Amino acid sequence: MNDEFEIFTNESELKFDQYGLIPAIVQDEATQEILMVAWMNAEAFRLTKETMQAHFWSRSRQELWHKGATSGNFMNVGKILVDCDADTLVLLVQPAGSACHTGERSCFYREVEVRVA
């Protein structure tokens, strides 16, 4: 496994879905913990690159969303990774507070109970 990343330069290859969205997985750069998953449109992607703070598209509110703008829990972006199919992003971030609107550090704080037969 290579710890170096290939540079992705052709942003026109990004595959936004039929709604103009692409999923973005937000991962703590230091701990590798998955903090949240959100959606980006082209504008959110552009703003994230320009400011190096996470911006998303809120599907429920139908508006751009600057993570931390109201809570102060900004997600400062260290790297943006693109998967092999160019249809999913990973934002490696330094979180300035909790990622989840519930106050939890990560949105993934609940575990499904699985019983082995």
Residue pairs with C-beta under 8 A, 6 or more apart in sequence:
5 79
5 81
8 82
8 86
11 45
13 86
14 22
14 45
14 82
14 86
14 87
15 22
15 85
15 86
15 87
16 22
16 41
16 42
17 87
20 41
20 42
21 39
21 40
21 41
21 57
21 59
22 39
22 40
22 41
22 45
22 87
22 88
22 89
23 37
23 38
23 39
23 40
23 87
23 88
23 89
24 37
24 38
24 39
24 40
24 54
24 56
24 88
24 89
24 90
24 91
25 34
25 36
25 37
25 88
25 89
25 90
25 91
26 34
26 35
26 36
26 37
26 38
26 54
26 75
26 90
26 91
26 93
26 99
27 33
27 34
27 35
27 90
27 91
27 92
27 93
28 35
28 92
28 93
28 94
28 95
29 78
29 79
29 92
29 93
29 94
30 94
33 105
33 106
34 106
34 108
35 75
35 93
35 95
35 99
35 100
35 105
35 106
35 107
35 108
36 99
36 100
36 106
36 107
36 108
37 107
38 54
38 56
38 57
38 65
38 67
39 56
39 57
39 59
40 48
40 55
40 56
40 57
40 89
41 57
41 64
43 55
43 57
43 64
44 55
44 56
44 57
44 64
44 65
45 55
45 89
47 55
47 64
47 66
48 54
48 55
48 77
48 80
48 91
49 80
52 76
52 77
52 78
53 66
53 67
53 68
53 74
53 75
53 76
53 77
54 66
54 67
54 68
54 74
54 75
54 77
54 91
54 93
55 64
55 65
55 66
55 67
56 64
56 65
56 67
57 63
57 64
57 65
58 64
58 65
67 73
67 74
67 75
68 74
68 75
68 96
68 97
71 97
71 101
72 96
72 97
73 95
73 96
73 97
73 98
73 99
74 95
74 96
74 97
75 91
75 93
75 94
75 95
75 96
75 99
76 93
76 94
76 95
76 96
77 91
77 92
77 93
78 92
78 93
78 94
79 91
79 92
80 89
80 90
80 91
80 92
81 89
81 90
81 91
81 92
82 88
82 89
83 89
83 90
95 105
98 104
98 105
99 105
99 106
99 107
100 106
100 107
100 109
102 109
